[in-house]
Amino acid sequence: MLFRQLFDAETSTYTYLVGDPASRQAALIDPVLGQVERDLELLRELDLQLAWALDTHVHADHVTAAGALRERTGCKTVAGERGASCVDVQVRHGDVVQVGAVALRVVETPGHTGDSVSYLADGCAFTGDALMVRACGRTDFQNGDAGQLYDSIHAHLYSLPDDTRVYPGHDYKGRTVTTVGEERRFNARLAGRTREQFVTLMNGLDLPRPRHMDVAVPANLACGKPQALPQG
């Protein structure tokens, strides 16, 4: 599997390029609208054809590039079945997105938002905001539910082999990757906590509202198309 991890400094968002060296097909997971030219240039340099643009959920902190990439490349857009209805393919738990010979298996991991999904391939888990390095996504908007997130992580992510590499949707401290085993032992929000304790912790975080939420959520429900953004 061909793999690249890309970073948007303004929103601390990771985008992941996954490709099949034989067919030259590729997918971008959680692409950022402001980084379209960067991503298209990388695809050209690596001689890859973009087949899929996948989102892990309807983001509140940045605008997805899924719609713009579809317009520029003809790729198909993908999201969870509870996510944006504008995508070409709405996936559910157990579905597979085929990128040449590389299979991206869909795991529903709601809790951060009601529509969150993760993608698994070749010992890697692309977890969006469900599970991050020593942290997890907040649960106080977009149908978030702390108990549901606890269940999602334990049932569908912590059940993976310990050496599964976890690639999160964000990191704010420069960390790029973790493993299931590490997070099971060291995650500050989850390790050693019961479900009830986790729910109490998450419900008491009192975090500020995401800066870009009023722009990002409506745009992302429209696949992030530039014309979906407010003018002026």
N, C-alpha and C positions, 0 to 999 in steps of 0.2 A: 504494500500500500504506500503510495506517495502521500506525504503529509507535510503541511506547513502550518505554523501558528502565527497569526498576524494580530497586530494590536492597534487600537484607536486610542490615542493618548487623551483626547478630550473627554471621553466617557469611560475610560479604562475597560473597554470591551475587547474581548478576544473573538476573532473570526478564524475559522478553521477551514483549510483547503484539504480535501481528501481526493485522491486520484488513483486511477488504475493505470499502471505503466504500460500495459499491453494495449488496451483499447484507446488510451489517451482521454478517456472520459473523466470528468471531475465534478465535485460538489463543493459548494461553499456553505458552511454552517454559521448562522448568525452574522451575515454580512451587514456592514454599516454604510448608509447612504453616502456619507462624506468620503468614503474610501473606495468608491466604485472604480475610479481610474487606476488606483494602485492595484486593485485586485485583477482588473482586466489586463494590465501590463504583465503581472505575474503569470497569468494564464497564457499569454502570448509567449513569454520567455520560456515557459516550460512545455510549450506546444501541446496545450490541453484544451479540450472543448468542454465548456461548462454545460453539464446536463441538468443539474439541480441547484436551486437555492433554497436552503432549509432554514426555518426559524424554530427555535426551541419553545418560544412563547411570544405573546404580544408584549413587546418591550415597552417599558415606561421611561427609560433613560436615554434612548437613542432611536433614530429612525432606521428601519430596515432598508437594505438595498435590494430586497427581493424583486420588487416590481420593476425597478430600473434595470436590473440585470436581465430580467425576462424580456424587456423591451430591446435591450442592446444585443442579447445573444440568442434569444429564442429558447432559453432554458425553461424548465418547469419549476414552479414554486411549490413548497411543501410546508405544512404546519399541522399541528394536532387537530383532531376533529372538533374540538371546542374552541379553536382559535379563529384566525381571520378567514372569513368565508370567500375572500377574493383569490385564494390560492388555487392552483391547478389540482392539487392532490391533498386531501385531508386524511391524515393517517391516524391509526389507532394502535393500541398495544399489540405487539406481535407482528405488525406489518414490516415489510422489508423494502427499502429503497435501494435499487441496484445501480451501482456506479461501475459499469463494466463488470469486472470479476469481484469487486468489493461490495459486500452487502452491509448496508447500514440498517440495523435492526432497531425498531421503534419500541421504546419503553415509556409508558405513561407515568409521569412523575409529578402530578399536580400537588399544589400546596402553596408554593410561592405565588403562582396564579392558577386559576382553574383549568387552564389549557396547556400547562407545561408538559413537555415531553423531552426525553433524552434519546440520544442515538448511540448505538454500540457497534463497534467494528474492530476486529483484529486486536483484541485486548485493550481497547480504548473505550472510554465512556465520555461522551460529550454531553455534559449535564446542564448546560445553561446556567440558570440561577438556582436550581434545586440544591445542588451540593457544590460548594466551593472549597478553596483551600482553607481549612480550619474554620469554616463558616458555612452559612447557608443563606438562601434568599429570604428576605422579609416576607411577611404573610398578612400585611395589613391593608391591602388593596387588591382590586381586580379578582375578586372571588378567592382571595388567599385564605388558607385555613391551616393553622399550625399543626393541628392533629393530623390532618391529611398529609402534610409534608413529612412529618415524622414517619407515618406509615409508608409513604412512597419511598423514602430513603432506605428504611429498614427492609422492606419487602423486595425492592427492585434494584437497589444500588449496593447496599451492604451484603446482599446475597451473592454478589459477583465475587470471583476469586480475589484474594488479597492483593495480588500483584497487578490487578486491572488499573491502568493509568486513567486518572480522572482529569479531564481538561474542562475547566469551568468557563462560564460566560464572562466573568470579570475577575480581576484581582486588583487591589488598591495598594499592595505592598511589594509589587515586583515579582511575585511568585507565579510560576508558569504551569506547574503540573503537580499533582499529588497522586496517591494511590488509595484504593479502597481500604487497604489495611491500615495505612496511616490515619485516615479520617476516622475509622472505627475507634482507634486508640486516642487520637489527639484532638479531634474536632471540638473546639471550645464550646459550641452550642449544644452538641449532641452527646459527646462521650460521657458515660456514667449517669446520664439523665433518664428517668422514666418518661413515658409519654406525657403524663400529667405535668411533670417538672418542665419539660420542654415547652409545652403549651403556655405555662405560666411565664416562662422566660420570654418567649416570643411576643406574647400579648402585652408585655411590659416594656418593650424596647423604646417606644415613643420616639421614633425616627422622624427626621424632617421629610417633607414631601419631595419626591424627585424633581429636580429643577426643570427638566424637559417634559414632564408627564403630560401637560395639557396639549403640547404639540405632538409628542411621540405616539401616544395611544391612539388618537383618531387617525393619524397618518398610517400607523402600522395595521390598523383594522382595514385599511385600503391598500395593503401590501407596500406601503411606503412610497407610493408613486409621488414624484415631485409635485404634481398638480393637486395632491391631497393636502399639501401644507398650506397653512393660512398665508395670505398675501400681506405685504407691508411690514 
